[in-house]
Amino acid sequence: MASTSFIGGEVQHIRICITHDKLVPPGQPFYCRSAEGLLTIHCCYTDYCNSIDLQVPSVTPQSGLGGGYGPGGTWGLVELIAVIAGPLFLLCLLLLVGVFLYQYHRRAYSHRQRLDVEDPSCDHLYPAKDRTLQDLIFDLSTSGSGSGLPLFVQRTVARTIVLQEIIGKGRFGEVWRGRWRGGDVAVKIFSSREERSWFREAEIYQTTMLRHENILGFIAADNKDNGTWTQLWLVSDYHEHGSLFDYLNRYSVTAEGMIRLALSAASGLAHLHMEILGTQGKPGIAHRDLKSKNILVKKNCTCAIADLGLAVRHDSATDTIDIAPSQRVGTKRYMAPEVLDETINMRHFDSFKCADIYALGLVYWEIARRCNIGGIHEEYQLPYYDLVPSDPSIEEMRRLVCEQRVRPNIPNWWQSYEVSEGFSLVVSADRVCVCVCVCAPTLIEPVLVSYPAFPGFAGDGQNHAGVLVREWSRPPDSTTHQKDPVAAQHSGGH
Protein backbone atom coordinates (compact mmCIF):
# COMPACT_ATOMS: atom_id res chain seq x y z
CA MET A 1 0.00 0.00 0.00
CA ALA A 2 1.24 3.49 -0.85
CA SER A 3 -0.20 6.73 0.58
CA THR A 4 0.46 10.44 0.21
CA SER A 5 -1.01 13.01 2.63
CA PHE A 6 -0.86 16.77 3.16
CA ILE A 7 -0.95 17.46 6.91
CA GLY A 8 0.22 20.58 8.71
CA GLY A 9 1.57 22.08 5.50
CA GLU A 10 3.88 19.10 4.83
CA VAL A 11 3.65 16.27 2.27
CA GLN A 12 4.16 12.78 3.70
CA HIS A 13 4.73 9.56 1.68
CA ILE A 14 4.17 6.15 3.25
CA ARG A 15 4.80 2.73 1.71
CA ILE A 16 3.94 -0.41 3.68
CA CYS A 17 2.83 -4.00 3.25
CA ILE A 18 -0.35 -5.29 4.93
CA THR A 19 -1.28 -8.91 5.59
CA HIS A 20 -4.43 -10.30 4.00
CA ASP A 21 -6.22 -10.80 7.35
CA LYS A 22 -6.28 -6.99 7.86
CA LEU A 23 -7.83 -6.22 4.50
CA VAL A 24 -11.42 -5.96 5.70
CA PRO A 25 -14.04 -5.80 4.55
CA PRO A 26 -13.16 -7.96 1.51
CA GLY A 27 -13.20 -6.05 -1.76
CA GLN A 28 -13.20 -2.58 -0.11
CA PRO A 29 -10.82 -2.67 2.88
CA PHE A 30 -10.67 0.37 5.14
CA TYR A 31 -6.95 0.71 4.62
CA CYS A 32 -7.49 1.41 0.95
CA ARG A 33 -9.93 4.31 1.25
CA SER A 34 -8.72 7.80 0.36
CA ALA A 35 -9.91 11.03 1.97
CA GLU A 36 -10.38 13.64 -0.73
CA GLY A 37 -8.25 16.70 -0.14
CA LEU A 38 -6.40 15.07 2.79
CA LEU A 39 -5.11 11.61 1.90
CA THR A 40 -4.48 9.60 -1.32
CA ILE A 41 -4.09 5.82 -0.94
CA HIS A 42 -3.17 3.18 -3.55
CA CYS A 43 -3.47 -0.54 -2.82
CA CYS A 44 -1.92 -3.24 -5.01
CA TYR A 45 -1.21 -6.94 -4.66
CA THR A 46 2.14 -7.65 -6.45
CA ASP A 47 5.75 -7.42 -5.33
CA TYR A 48 7.14 -3.88 -5.06
CA CYS A 49 3.93 -2.45 -6.51
CA ASN A 50 3.87 0.36 -3.91
CA SER A 51 7.04 2.02 -5.26
CA ILE A 52 5.08 4.73 -6.99
CA ASP A 53 4.60 8.47 -6.43
CA LEU A 54 1.02 9.44 -5.79
CA GLN A 55 -0.46 12.87 -6.52
CA VAL A 56 -0.39 15.29 -3.56
CA PRO A 57 -3.95 15.90 -2.25
CA SER A 58 -5.41 19.26 -3.24
CA VAL A 59 -5.83 21.78 -0.35
CA THR A 60 -8.51 23.73 -2.20
CA PRO A 61 -11.88 23.39 -0.37
CA GLN A 62 -14.41 21.44 -2.35
CA SER A 63 -18.13 21.13 -1.96
CA GLY A 64 -19.42 18.40 0.25
CA LEU A 65 -16.22 18.09 2.29
CA GLY A 66 -16.18 18.08 6.06
CA GLY A 67 -13.61 20.51 7.27
CA GLY A 68 -13.14 23.13 9.88
CA TYR A 69 -12.15 26.69 10.53
CA GLY A 70 -8.62 27.66 9.55
CA PRO A 71 -6.07 26.51 6.93
CA GLY A 72 -7.30 23.54 4.98
CA GLY A 73 -10.85 23.86 6.44
CA THR A 74 -14.10 24.49 4.65
CA TRP A 75 -15.64 26.97 7.15
CA GLY A 76 -14.97 30.66 7.25
CA LEU A 77 -15.50 33.00 10.21
CA VAL A 78 -19.10 33.73 9.23
CA GLU A 79 -19.96 30.04 9.02
CA LEU A 80 -18.37 29.36 12.42
CA ILE A 81 -20.33 32.18 14.05
CA ALA A 82 -23.51 30.86 12.45
CA VAL A 83 -22.88 27.35 13.78
CA ILE A 84 -22.36 28.65 17.33
CA ALA A 85 -25.05 31.33 17.36
CA GLY A 86 -27.74 29.20 15.70
CA PRO A 87 -28.23 26.72 18.58
CA LEU A 88 -28.04 29.54 21.13
CA PHE A 89 -30.74 31.44 19.28
CA LEU A 90 -32.96 28.35 19.16
CA LEU A 91 -32.42 27.77 22.90
CA CYS A 92 -33.39 31.37 23.72
CA LEU A 93 -36.42 31.06 21.48
CA LEU A 94 -37.54 27.90 23.29
CA LEU A 95 -37.10 29.64 26.65
CA LEU A 96 -39.19 32.60 25.49
CA VAL A 97 -41.91 30.27 24.24
CA GLY A 98 -41.85 28.43 27.57
CA VAL A 99 -42.19 31.67 29.56
CA PHE A 100 -45.02 32.83 27.29
CA LEU A 101 -46.90 29.54 27.72
CA TYR A 102 -46.42 29.69 31.50
CA GLN A 103 -47.76 33.24 31.70
CA TYR A 104 -50.65 32.36 29.41
CA HIS A 105 -51.73 29.37 31.47
CA ARG A 106 -51.30 31.33 34.69
CA ARG A 107 -53.51 34.16 33.41
CA ALA A 108 -56.04 31.64 32.14
CA TYR A 109 -56.11 29.95 35.54
CA SER A 110 -56.53 33.28 37.33
CA HIS A 111 -59.31 34.22 34.94
CA ARG A 112 -61.13 30.98 35.66
CA GLN A 113 -60.72 31.62 39.36
CA ARG A 114 -62.20 35.10 39.07
CA LEU A 115 -65.24 33.96 37.19
CA ASP A 116 -68.21 33.85 39.48
CA VAL A 117 -69.92 31.37 37.22
CA GLU A 118 -70.08 27.64 37.72
CA ASP A 119 -70.03 25.08 34.93
CA PRO A 120 -73.62 23.90 34.34
CA SER A 121 -72.32 20.47 33.37
CA CYS A 122 -70.96 20.01 36.90
CA ASP A 123 -74.05 21.11 38.78
CA HIS A 124 -74.56 17.64 40.16
CA LEU A 125 -71.22 17.91 42.01
CA TYR A 126 -72.13 21.05 43.95
CA PRO A 127 -74.70 21.98 46.56
CA ALA A 128 -78.01 23.01 45.02
CA LYS A 129 -77.96 26.30 43.11
CA ASP A 130 -80.43 27.89 45.50
CA ARG A 131 -78.28 27.03 48.52
CA THR A 132 -76.50 30.12 49.81
CA LEU A 133 -73.65 30.46 52.27
CA GLN A 134 -76.14 31.38 54.98
CA ASP A 135 -78.04 28.15 54.30
CA LEU A 136 -74.90 26.08 54.77
CA ILE A 137 -73.98 27.91 57.98
CA PHE A 138 -77.51 27.37 59.29
CA ASP A 139 -77.21 23.66 58.53
CA LEU A 140 -73.91 23.56 60.38
CA SER A 141 -75.41 25.32 63.39
CA THR A 142 -78.44 23.04 63.59
CA SER A 143 -76.83 19.71 62.66
CA GLY A 144 -76.55 17.12 65.37
CA SER A 145 -72.81 16.49 65.02
CA GLY A 146 -71.53 20.07 65.04
CA SER A 147 -68.38 18.84 63.30
CA GLY A 148 -68.67 20.65 59.96
CA LEU A 149 -69.83 19.85 56.45
CA PRO A 150 -69.30 16.42 54.87
CA LEU A 151 -65.87 16.14 53.26
CA PHE A 152 -67.25 16.03 49.70
CA VAL A 153 -69.29 19.21 50.25
CA GLN A 154 -66.25 20.92 51.79
CA ARG A 155 -64.20 20.24 48.68
CA THR A 156 -66.88 21.44 46.27
CA VAL A 157 -67.43 24.63 48.29
CA ALA A 158 -63.69 25.36 48.53
CA ARG A 159 -63.17 24.89 44.80
CA THR A 160 -65.87 27.40 43.84
CA ILE A 161 -64.76 30.22 46.14
CA VAL A 162 -63.56 33.37 44.35
CA LEU A 163 -60.73 35.10 46.20
CA GLN A 164 -61.23 38.87 46.48
CA GLU A 165 -58.50 40.50 48.57
CA ILE A 166 -55.80 39.65 51.06
CA ILE A 167 -56.70 40.69 54.60
CA GLY A 168 -53.83 39.32 56.65
CA LYS A 169 -50.50 37.51 56.75
CA GLY A 170 -48.76 35.35 59.32
CA ARG A 171 -46.09 32.71 59.82
CA PHE A 172 -48.44 30.10 58.30
CA GLY A 173 -49.26 31.99 55.08
CA GLU A 174 -52.05 34.41 54.14
CA VAL A 175 -55.70 35.14 54.91
CA TRP A 176 -58.03 36.20 52.05
CA ARG A 177 -61.57 37.42 51.86
CA GLY A 178 -63.45 35.24 49.41
CA ARG A 179 -66.93 35.13 47.89
CA TRP A 180 -69.18 32.12 47.58
CA ARG A 181 -72.76 32.50 46.31
CA GLY A 182 -73.24 36.02 47.55
CA GLY A 183 -71.58 35.60 50.93
CA ASP A 184 -68.15 36.51 52.30
CA VAL A 185 -65.87 33.84 53.71
CA ALA A 186 -62.37 33.95 55.18
CA VAL A 187 -59.81 31.73 53.44
CA LYS A 188 -56.68 30.91 55.39
CA ILE A 189 -54.07 29.72 52.87
CA PHE A 190 -51.19 27.75 54.36
CA SER A 191 -47.85 27.40 52.61
CA SER A 192 -46.94 23.83 51.66
CA ARG A 193 -44.30 23.64 54.39
CA GLU A 194 -47.05 24.26 56.98
CA GLU A 195 -49.05 21.17 55.99
CA ARG A 196 -48.88 19.75 59.51
CA SER A 197 -50.33 22.97 61.00
CA TRP A 198 -53.10 23.03 58.36
CA PHE A 199 -54.02 19.40 58.99
CA ARG A 200 -54.00 19.88 62.76
CA GLU A 201 -56.17 22.99 62.72
CA ALA A 202 -58.67 21.42 60.31
CA GLU A 203 -58.77 18.33 62.52
CA ILE A 204 -59.48 20.37 65.66
CA TYR A 205 -62.19 22.46 63.97
CA GLN A 206 -63.97 19.27 62.90
CA THR A 207 -64.15 17.93 66.45
CA THR A 208 -67.67 16.75 67.21
CA MET A 209 -69.84 19.30 69.05
CA LEU A 210 -67.19 22.04 68.82
CA ARG A 211 -69.41 24.55 66.99
CA HIS A 212 -70.31 27.49 69.24
CA GLU A 213 -71.29 31.10 68.67
CA ASN A 214 -68.08 32.29 70.34
CA ILE A 215 -65.73 29.99 68.42
CA LEU A 216 -64.85 30.79 64.82
CA GLY A 217 -67.23 28.92 62.51
CA PHE A 218 -65.42 26.37 60.37
CA ILE A 219 -66.79 25.77 56.84
CA ALA A 220 -64.33 23.71 54.78
CA ALA A 221 -60.76 22.50 54.31
CA ASP A 222 -59.18 21.48 51.02
CA ASN A 223 -55.88 21.37 49.13
CA LYS A 224 -55.84 23.20 45.80
CA ASP A 225 -53.39 23.28 42.90
CA ASN A 226 -52.94 26.89 41.74
CA GLY A 227 -50.91 25.93 38.67
CA THR A 228 -47.45 26.23 40.24
CA TRP A 229 -47.74 24.71 43.72
CA THR A 230 -50.28 23.19 46.08
CA GLN A 231 -52.19 25.49 48.42
CA LEU A 232 -53.76 24.32 51.67
CA TRP A 233 -57.07 26.09 52.31
CA LEU A 234 -59.03 26.46 55.52
CA VAL A 235 -62.37 28.23 54.97
CA SER A 236 -64.25 29.84 57.86
CA ASP A 237 -66.76 32.57 58.68
CA TYR A 238 -65.68 36.08 57.70
CA HIS A 239 -65.81 38.85 60.32
CA GLU A 240 -65.23 42.32 58.92
CA HIS A 241 -64.03 43.79 62.23
CA GLY A 242 -60.99 41.53 62.10
CA SER A 243 -59.13 40.49 65.22
CA LEU A 244 -59.68 41.89 68.70
CA PHE A 245 -56.20 43.40 68.37
CA ASP A 246 -57.29 45.34 65.27
CA TYR A 247 -60.63 46.27 66.81
CA LEU A 248 -59.10 47.72 69.99
CA ASN A 249 -56.55 49.65 67.95
CA ARG A 250 -59.37 51.34 66.03
CA TYR A 251 -62.04 51.75 68.68
CA SER A 252 -62.49 52.58 72.30
CA VAL A 253 -65.39 50.69 73.94
CA THR A 254 -68.15 51.54 76.34
CA ALA A 255 -68.65 49.73 79.65
CA GLU A 256 -71.31 47.56 78.02
CA GLY A 257 -69.04 46.88 75.06
CA MET A 258 -66.18 45.94 77.39
CA ILE A 259 -68.29 43.38 79.24
CA ARG A 260 -69.77 42.09 75.99
CA LEU A 261 -66.30 41.40 74.59
CA ALA A 262 -64.96 39.94 77.81
CA LEU A 263 -67.89 37.66 78.56
CA SER A 264 -68.18 36.34 75.00
CA ALA A 265 -64.45 35.53 74.95
CA ALA A 266 -64.82 33.70 78.26
CA SER A 267 -67.89 31.87 76.95
CA GLY A 268 -66.00 30.64 73.90
CA LEU A 269 -63.03 29.52 75.98
CA ALA A 270 -65.32 27.76 78.46
CA HIS A 271 -66.95 25.78 75.64
CA LEU A 272 -63.53 24.94 74.25
CA HIS A 273 -62.36 23.65 77.64
CA MET A 274 -65.59 21.82 78.40
CA GLU A 275 -65.93 18.07 77.94
CA ILE A 276 -69.33 16.92 76.69
CA LEU A 277 -70.14 13.29 77.46
CA GLY A 278 -72.30 11.09 75.26
CA THR A 279 -72.24 9.07 72.06
CA GLN A 280 -71.48 12.27 70.15
CA GLY A 281 -69.56 13.93 72.92
CA LYS A 282 -66.80 16.50 72.76
CA PRO A 283 -63.36 16.22 74.37
CA GLY A 284 -61.92 19.03 76.41
CA ILE A 285 -59.68 21.27 74.27
CA ALA A 286 -57.00 23.72 75.40
CA HIS A 287 -56.06 26.54 73.04
CA ARG A 288 -52.39 27.13 74.06
CA ASP A 289 -52.01 30.32 71.97
CA LEU A 290 -54.78 32.61 73.23
CA LYS A 291 -54.16 36.31 72.53
CA SER A 292 -55.99 39.31 71.11
CA LYS A 293 -54.73 38.54 67.58
CA ASN A 294 -56.30 35.07 67.76
CA ILE A 295 -59.73 36.33 68.82
CA LEU A 296 -62.06 37.77 66.17
CA VAL A 297 -64.77 40.38 66.70
CA LYS A 298 -68.14 39.56 65.16
CA LYS A 299 -70.64 41.99 63.67
CA ASN A 300 -72.61 42.09 66.93
CA CYS A 301 -69.42 43.06 68.79
CA THR A 302 -68.93 39.73 70.54
CA CYS A 303 -65.83 37.59 70.31
CA ALA A 304 -65.07 34.37 68.46
CA ILE A 305 -61.97 32.38 69.38
CA ALA A 306 -59.89 31.35 66.36
CA ASP A 307 -56.54 29.83 65.35
CA LEU A 308 -56.70 26.38 66.92
CA GLY A 309 -53.57 25.05 65.22
CA LEU A 310 -51.72 24.56 68.54
CA ALA A 311 -54.70 23.23 70.49
CA VAL A 312 -54.63 19.90 72.32
CA ARG A 313 -57.53 17.54 73.03
CA HIS A 314 -57.99 15.56 76.23
CA ASP A 315 -59.26 11.97 76.34
CA SER A 316 -60.85 11.64 79.77
CA ALA A 317 -61.20 7.86 79.44
CA THR A 318 -57.42 7.39 79.32
CA ASP A 319 -56.48 10.80 80.81
CA THR A 320 -54.19 11.48 77.86
CA ILE A 321 -53.63 14.33 75.41
CA ASP A 322 -53.91 13.46 71.72
CA ILE A 323 -50.48 14.83 70.72
CA ALA A 324 -47.14 15.02 72.44
CA PRO A 325 -47.07 18.73 73.33
CA SER A 326 -44.02 20.92 73.73
CA GLN A 327 -43.79 22.71 77.05
CA ARG A 328 -43.14 26.12 75.50
CA VAL A 329 -45.80 26.66 72.86
CA GLY A 330 -47.59 29.87 71.96
CA THR A 331 -46.78 33.57 71.95
CA LYS A 332 -44.05 34.42 74.47
CA ARG A 333 -45.75 37.60 75.73
CA TYR A 334 -48.87 35.62 76.71
CA MET A 335 -47.15 32.54 78.20
CA ALA A 336 -48.17 31.68 81.75
CA PRO A 337 -45.43 31.62 84.43
CA GLU A 338 -45.48 27.82 84.65
CA VAL A 339 -44.97 27.63 80.88
CA LEU A 340 -42.09 30.10 80.93
CA ASP A 341 -40.18 28.31 83.70
CA GLU A 342 -41.20 24.85 82.41
CA THR A 343 -42.83 23.77 85.65
CA ILE A 344 -46.21 23.11 84.02
CA ASN A 345 -47.54 19.63 84.75
CA MET A 346 -47.76 18.10 81.29
CA ARG A 347 -49.67 15.07 82.56
CA HIS A 348 -52.71 17.05 83.73
CA PHE A 349 -55.02 18.68 81.22
CA ASP A 350 -56.14 21.29 83.77
CA SER A 351 -52.63 22.77 83.57
CA PHE A 352 -53.24 23.74 79.97
CA LYS A 353 -56.62 25.24 80.82
CA CYS A 354 -55.06 27.36 83.56
CA ALA A 355 -52.45 28.64 81.10
CA ASP A 356 -55.29 29.64 78.77
CA ILE A 357 -57.03 31.52 81.58
CA TYR A 358 -53.83 33.42 82.37
CA ALA A 359 -53.68 34.52 78.73
CA LEU A 360 -57.37 35.45 78.89
CA GLY A 361 -56.60 37.73 81.85
CA LEU A 362 -54.06 39.59 79.71
CA VAL A 363 -56.66 39.94 76.95
CA TYR A 364 -59.09 41.39 79.53
CA TRP A 365 -56.43 43.94 80.47
CA GLU A 366 -56.16 44.98 76.81
CA ILE A 367 -59.94 45.39 76.59
CA ALA A 368 -60.25 47.30 79.86
CA ARG A 369 -57.60 49.85 78.83
CA ARG A 370 -59.80 50.83 75.90
CA CYS A 371 -62.96 51.25 77.98
CA ASN A 372 -64.20 54.83 77.68
CA ILE A 373 -65.83 55.85 80.96
CA GLY A 374 -66.40 59.51 81.67
CA GLY A 375 -64.37 60.41 78.60
CA ILE A 376 -61.27 58.65 79.97
CA HIS A 377 -59.53 55.77 78.22
CA GLU A 378 -56.00 54.62 77.55
CA GLU A 379 -54.38 54.15 74.14
CA TYR A 380 -54.11 50.57 73.02
CA GLN A 381 -51.04 48.66 74.16
CA LEU A 382 -49.96 45.04 74.43
CA PRO A 383 -49.44 43.52 77.88
CA TYR A 384 -46.05 44.41 79.40
CA TYR A 385 -45.53 46.97 76.62
CA ASP A 386 -43.53 49.22 78.96
CA LEU A 387 -41.35 46.45 80.36
CA VAL A 388 -40.19 44.30 77.43
CA PRO A 389 -39.35 44.96 73.74
CA SER A 390 -41.82 44.38 70.92
CA ASP A 391 -40.55 40.83 70.38
CA PRO A 392 -39.34 39.66 73.80
CA SER A 393 -37.34 36.50 74.30
CA ILE A 394 -38.51 33.68 76.55
CA GLU A 395 -35.72 34.51 78.97
CA GLU A 396 -36.84 38.16 79.21
CA MET A 397 -40.43 37.12 79.88
CA ARG A 398 -39.37 34.46 82.39
CA ARG A 399 -37.26 36.95 84.33
CA LEU A 400 -40.09 39.50 84.38
CA VAL A 401 -43.07 37.23 85.09
CA CYS A 402 -41.52 34.42 87.15
CA GLU A 403 -38.59 35.97 89.01
CA GLN A 404 -39.82 39.54 89.46
CA ARG A 405 -43.50 38.43 89.55
CA VAL A 406 -44.59 41.51 87.59
CA ARG A 407 -48.10 41.79 86.16
CA PRO A 408 -49.61 44.45 83.86
CA ASN A 409 -50.20 47.77 85.57
CA ILE A 410 -53.76 48.68 86.66
CA PRO A 411 -54.38 52.43 86.06
CA ASN A 412 -55.50 54.35 89.16
CA TRP A 413 -58.56 55.79 87.41
CA TRP A 414 -60.08 52.28 87.19
CA GLN A 415 -60.87 52.60 90.91
CA SER A 416 -62.94 55.74 90.27
CA TYR A 417 -65.78 53.94 88.49
CA GLU A 418 -67.80 51.02 89.74
CA VAL A 419 -67.69 48.95 86.56
CA SER A 420 -63.95 49.39 85.94
CA GLU A 421 -63.20 48.73 89.61
CA GLY A 422 -65.13 45.47 89.40
CA PHE A 423 -63.36 44.58 86.20
CA SER A 424 -59.97 45.24 87.78
CA LEU A 425 -60.78 42.51 90.30
CA VAL A 426 -60.97 40.05 87.42
CA VAL A 427 -57.78 41.23 85.75
CA SER A 428 -55.78 41.32 88.99
CA ALA A 429 -57.33 38.18 90.52
CA ASP A 430 -54.97 36.01 92.54
CA ARG A 431 -53.17 33.50 90.33
CA VAL A 432 -54.20 30.54 92.48
CA CYS A 433 -57.88 31.47 92.32
CA VAL A 434 -57.65 31.82 88.56
CA CYS A 435 -56.05 28.40 88.18
CA VAL A 436 -58.58 26.66 90.39
CA CYS A 437 -61.44 28.14 88.38
CA VAL A 438 -62.69 25.56 85.86
CA CYS A 439 -65.32 27.60 84.05
CA ALA A 440 -63.87 30.88 82.79
CA PRO A 441 -67.19 32.84 82.67
CA THR A 442 -67.43 32.77 86.46
CA LEU A 443 -64.47 35.14 86.50
CA ILE A 444 -66.63 37.89 85.05
CA GLU A 445 -69.32 37.71 87.73
CA PRO A 446 -67.76 40.42 89.97
CA VAL A 447 -68.03 42.83 87.07
CA LEU A 448 -71.65 41.92 86.38
CA VAL A 449 -72.53 42.32 90.06
CA SER A 450 -71.09 45.82 89.98
CA TYR A 451 -73.03 46.55 86.79
CA PRO A 452 -76.51 45.08 87.44
CA ALA A 453 -78.17 47.11 84.69
CA PHE A 454 -76.36 45.09 82.06
CA PRO A 455 -78.84 43.23 79.80
CA GLY A 456 -79.46 39.61 80.63
CA PHE A 457 -78.00 39.61 84.16
CA ALA A 458 -80.36 39.15 87.09
CA GLY A 459 -77.75 39.67 89.77
CA ASP A 460 -78.17 36.22 91.29
CA GLY A 461 -74.85 34.86 90.01
CA GLN A 462 -76.56 31.82 88.47
CA ASN A 463 -76.58 32.88 84.83
CA HIS A 464 -74.23 31.09 82.47
CA ALA A 465 -72.19 33.07 80.00
CA GLY A 466 -73.67 31.26 77.03
CA VAL A 467 -77.20 32.29 78.05
CA LEU A 468 -76.17 35.91 78.43
CA VAL A 469 -74.47 36.03 75.05
CA ARG A 470 -77.51 34.55 73.33
CA GLU A 471 -79.68 37.24 74.91
CA TRP A 472 -77.38 39.85 73.35
CA SER A 473 -78.06 38.61 69.82
CA ARG A 474 -79.79 41.88 68.94
CA PRO A 475 -77.65 44.28 66.83
CA PRO A 476 -75.50 46.52 69.06
CA ASP A 477 -76.50 50.13 69.42
CA SER A 478 -74.18 52.98 68.57
CA THR A 479 -72.86 53.16 72.14
CA THR A 480 -71.19 49.74 72.09
CA HIS A 481 -67.95 51.13 70.67
CA GLN A 482 -66.66 54.57 69.79
CA LYS A 483 -64.21 55.41 67.03
CA ASP A 484 -60.90 56.51 68.47
CA PRO A 485 -59.88 59.56 66.39
CA VAL A 486 -56.19 59.04 67.14
CA ALA A 487 -56.30 55.35 66.22
CA ALA A 488 -58.37 56.14 63.13
CA GLN A 489 -55.67 58.44 61.84
CA HIS A 490 -53.15 55.62 62.11
CA SER A 491 -55.37 52.84 60.81
CA GLY A 492 -57.02 54.70 57.97
CA GLY A 493 -60.54 54.08 59.25
CA HIS A 494 -62.45 50.84 59.57
C-alpha positions, 0 to 999 in steps of 0.5 A: 500500500502506498499513501500520500497526505498533506498534513500541517503544510507538509507532504508525507509519503508512506509505503507499507505491506499489509497482511491479507487478514487486515484487508477488511471488509473484503473487496473494499478494505478500510486501509485502501480508502482515500480522503479527498483533499487530505489523503491519497491511498493506492493498494496493489497486490504484487511485489514492489507495486507500492514504489510509486509516487502518488499525486499530492492531495489538493488543499482547495476546499471542495463542496461536500467536504467536512472541514473546519475553521482555519487553513485547509478547512471548509468553514470561514469566520461567518460560518463558524459564528452561524454554527455557534449562534444558531443553537443559542438562538434556538435555545433562547427562542424555546425559553421565550416560548416556555415563559409565554406559555407559563404566563398564558396558562397562569392568566387563564387559571386566574381568569377561571378563578375570578369567574363567578360562574359555575359550569352547568355540566358540573351542577350535580357535584355542587350543593343546590344552586339555590343554597347560599352560604347562609343556608350552609352555615344554618345547617352547620349550626343546627346539625346534630354532630356540630363537626362541619360539612361532609368532606365532599361538600367541603371540597366542592365549596372550597373549589368554587370560592372566588378570592377577592383580597388579602386581609392578613399575613402570618407565619403560616401563610395568608388570609383572604376574603373570598366570595361564595354564592353572595356571601363573604368567607375567610380563606386561610391559605397555608404554605406547603411547608405548613401542611402539619399545621393546616391538617391539625387545625382542620382536625381540631375544627372538625371535632364533634360538638365544637361549633359554638357562637363564640368559636370561629365557625369552620366551613371547609378545608381542602388542598388546591393546585394553583398551577405552580404549587399546592395550596392548603385552604381552611375556609371559615366565617368572615368577620369584617371587624378583624381580630380583637387586636385590630378592633381595639386599635381602632375603637375605644369601647363603652362599659357595656361593650367591654363586658360584651367582649370579655364575657363572650371571649370567656364563653367561647373559651369555656366551651372549648375547655368543656368536655361533653359526654355522650355518644357524640360527645366532645373532648376538652380542648385547650387553646395554648395560643390565646391572645388578642390577635387570635380572637375575632370580633363579630358583627354584633361586637362579641368575640369568636376564638380562632386559630386552633392550630396549637390546640390539644384535646384531652381523652378523659377515658385514658387521661391522655392528650392526643399529641405530644405537646411541647412545654413552651408553645404559643406567643411568648408575651402571653405565656403563663409563668409555669410555661415560661419556667417549664414547671407546668404539669404536662400530665394534667389537662387542667394545667393547659386550661389554667395557662389559657385563663392566664392569657385570657386575663391579659386579653381582659387587660387589653380590653379594659384599657380601651374602655371609655368611661367619663371620657377617659380611656387609655391608648391601646397597648400590648401587655407588658408593653412598657417592660419588654421589647416588641418581640421579647425572648422567653428569657426576658419574659421568664425573668419578668413574670416568674422571678420579678412576679410583675403583672400588667399595671392597673391604672388608678382611674379604674378605681374611680368607676364602679364597673372598671373597679369590678373589672380590675378585680378580674384582671388582677385576681390572685393566680391561684384562684384563677387556676382553680377556676374551671369555668372561665365565665365565672371570672366575670361575675364580679363585674356583672354584680357591679353593673346590674343594669347590664342586659341579661343579668339578674344579679343572682350569680346563676346565669351562664355566660352562654345564656347571656351572650344569646340574649345579646343577639340583637344588633349593638347600638351605637354606644357599644364602641366609639371610634378613636380619632387618634387610632383612626388616623393611624389605621385609615378608618375601619 
